[in-house]
Structures are given as C-alpha cells and as structure tokens.
Amino acid sequence: MAILLSVLALVVVGSSFLFASFAAVPQAGEQYVLFAHPTVQAGEGGVVAFASDAWGVPHSGIQIDLYGEEPGTGLDVILSSAETDGDGFARFGGLEEGPYQVVLDTGTIYRGVGIHVAIAYPLNLTWATEAFDLDGSGFLDDLDIHFMDLGGEVPDGVVVSLEGEEVGSPDSRGFMMVKLNEGENNLTFAYGGEEFLHQTYAWEVFQPPNPFAEGPDFVLFFIALSFGGLLLPIVAVALSYDSISKEKVEGSADLLLYRPASWRSIAVGKFLGVFAAIALPVAAVGIAAALIITAVTGIMPSAMVILGFIAFSFFLLAVYILLTQTLSTIAKTAGTAIILAILLWFVFNVLWSVVQFLITLASGIAFGSREYFVLGSYLGLFNPNSIYTNLFALAAPENLAALLGFAGLGDGIFALPEWSPIVAAVVWLVLPFVLLLEVYRRKAAG
C-alpha cells in the first residue's frame, strides 16, 4: 500500500511542479539576453558583453565564453572565459582584428552573439538590439537597446528618438527599451554632437499557445485528467482486491459473520476502512499539489478546483473499491480475486475503447462525425472513468473548457445534459454499493 501511494504522490506532486513551471516561468529568451560590443583601447581590440533579462535587469555571476579561430587549425575554440560582474558586464581585451563569437552559458541555457572586432572603428558609439513581444501584441515591438562607447564604457548623454520624437535615454548600465510601431521604424541616437540612424522592423510573430499560462486551475485540471483516471483505479483495485477474499481463505470471514454485528455493518465497515485508508492520502496529495502549484506560480488554484480535484478522486476511488470488494466477495480464492480485479481495471481502462468501436461500427455511424462523438458520450455513462472526466468538464471554468477539450459539441457536457454527470455519478455509487450489500447478504445467508 505504501509503495503504491508513494508512486501516486510522486507522480502528482512531481507533475505539479513541472507543469506549474510552464505557467510561471517566462520564455528562456526573455530570461537571458546577451549584448556584445567591440572595443578599442590603446590600439588593441576587445569585447564587452552585457547579460540581462528582457527588461534590463542584469545577471551577475553568469559565465561568458569568447570563441575565436584557433591559429593553424581554423577551428573555433574558447579563447577566454569570464563571469559577469554585479552590473552584468564581462570584458575581454588584447584581441586581434577579426570575427568572434560571444556565448552566454548557464549550464542549461546558451545564448550566442557574433561580433567583428576592428582596430580602426568608424564610430565612437556602439549599440546592440534584441526585439521581443513582451506584451502579447503579436508583434516584435518591444526593442531592447544596449549602448557602449568605443572605450568599453557606458556612454553618458545618449538621447534616443523614434520617428523624430524623443523617447528617452539609456540607464546607468546603457540599457533601454523602446516601444516600436507596427512595421518599419526609424530610430535616431544622438551622442557627442553626432546622430546615428538605426532602422528596424516590428515583425508580426506567431507564438505557439501555452495552455499552462491560463493559470494554476488549468495545471490542476490537467494533472487530474492526465494521471487521475489511470492511477486512482490502480491504487483502489490493488489495495482492495483481497480485503474480503483473504479473510474467506483464512476463515476469519465466517467468524465475523457469527458475531453480533450485522452483515450490513460488516460490509459497510469493510468498504469505509479501505476507502479511508486510500482517500485520506489522496486528499493530502491533492492539497500538496495545490500548494506546490501556488509556490511555483505565486497564485493558488481556486478553492472550487481543489475541492473538485479531491471530491472527484473520491468518487472514482469509491466506485472501484465497491466493485473490487464485490468481486472479492464472490471469489473463492485470493488468486481468483486478483484475476477479477485486474479484469475489472482492464475492461474500463483498455477494453472499453474496443467495445465502443464495435458498437459504433455496428450502428453504421461515420467515424469523426458529430453523431460519433455524441454516441461516445452516451456510452461513457457506462464507464466510471468517463463520468470522472465529465465531472471535471462540468466544473471547468468557461475559459478552460476549450483548452481541456470540453467544448465544441453543443450545449451541455459532451452533448449530454449538464445534470447527467452528477446523476450518473450518484447511480455509479449507489448501484455498486447495493450490489456489494446483496452479495455480502447472500454470503452471510450461505
């Protein structure tokens, strides 16, 4: 029991941390931005690098590698390495004229910038740019600009204009961000009595959708739907298959039935004992998952989502425990109980898709049609795993319904009336419970 519950906890808690990080962490390109500038000092070439995030916050202690051509081999090798200082700068000197590659290396993230060092540089001001879509406008209209003078120092007095209108000056580290217009943009940098023109274009970009960015509610729903329907039945079946058959083999079941307690109270007690032993750890795992998602994203899943996660898990556990204990009561040996328990899980989790396929084939409904999905929805009422999914569909906020695949079939839940998952869940709890009592009554009478 401890091993199965530990595996469940590891999967749910681990996936909570992983998927929550998808929602909380910005793109790596926004976290680490590298700017590189050529320098000339005392007739020698050099490079100064500045590492920051897309908002200009410097990164200190980041390794910067300088690559160049190895004499005699023509291969690019690391010529020198340095760590950024407290202001995000790393400097390299004593370089000959020629091309170099500057690489930011965090151990997991790499950023490279090509640069050409010239001893006789025509300008006293250098700048490097990187464009982003930080506001989700769909255009690369957030332009990061970093300025340095030819001596490798932050220039003082640079004035930046966009289409002839002054927009500001760089900060004390030479960084500034300019909001571009869609399409072509003309920037002017005024410095030391000179003006430098920089033309750029705010291109339209396609950002792959990140459903985890919808927030912690989606993360918790996704974990429940991805792992709950698979793991919870396994835990319930594995921990309840011998709760009755074992006592029958050992002879203790007959002793219990001869005691003053009624057979009903014994059957209910057996169910509640196994259910509590599994449900309490599952509830703790659900709460731990919510806390981890909160710690990673800074936002707690809504109380209704957390309660739904726990309540719907309890439903699935209860159904499989009731069915497994019924089979365990019927089984004459522990081996038979194991086989029946495995068969129970196999029918609802593996064989069900085959059954649904055969019924659809016999009905003559075209695959992929709306009628095909509607039929599948109604057939799902006969599978507790589908009811588990339908309950989540009923509880999902509107903004998550499409992302979770709960929309597109018309009104209701998967083209079913909205009340159907609740009614089906009640039926799935009552009928197996009544069946267990009946089987136990006959066992007691026999």
Number of C-alpha atoms within 10 A of each C-alpha: 12 10 9 16 18 13 13 21 19 13 16 24 21 14 21 25 20 15 20 28 18 18 20 19 13 12 9 13 15 16 17 23 25 25 27 28 26 26 29 22 13 8 13 16 24 24 24 20 25 29 28 22 16 22 17 22 16 22 22 17 17 22 17 27 22 23 20 19 16 12 9 6 8 9 11 14 15 16 14 13 17 17 18 22 16 12 16 20 23 23 20 20 15 13 20 14 14 13 13 22 18 25 22 26 16 13 8 5 11 15 17 18 17 14 16 15 20 19 18 12 14 8 10 15 24 18 17 16 17 16 22 19 19 16 10 11 12 16 22 24 27 21 22 21 19 24 27 26 20 23 18 21 14 19 21 16 11 20 15 23 17 19 12 10 10 13 14 14 19 19 16 11 19 20 24 19 22 18 14 21 17 15 13 11 15 15 20 18 19 17 17 11 6 10 13 13 11 12 10 15 17 21 17 14 14 10 10 6 7 10 15 19 18 13 20 26 23 25 26 26 22 19 19 24 16 13 14 24 20 14 17 24 24 18 20 27 23 19 20 28 30 25 21 25 26 20 17 19 15 9 11 12 18 14 10 15 17 11 10 7 10 13 20 16 11 17 22 14 12 16 20 16 14 19 21 13 12 23 22 13 16 22 18 13 21 23 17 16 25 27 19 20 29 18 15 20 20 14 15 17 21 13 11 12 20 19 14 18 25 20 15 20 21 20 21 22 25 25 22 28 29 31 24 30 29 27 24 27 25 19 22 14 16 19 14 17 26 21 14 19 26 16 14 18 19 12 14 17 17 11 14 16 13 11 14 15 15 11 15 19 13 9 11 9 15 11 12 8 9 15 15 17 17 15 18 19 18 15 16 20 21 14 16 23 23 20 24 25 18 26 24 23 24 19 15 20 13 12 10 19 17 13 15 16 11 21 17 12 15 11 11 15 21 22 20 18 10 16 12 18 23 15 12 20 20 12 13 23 18 14 14 20 22 13 14 24 20 15 18 22 15 11 15 16 9 6
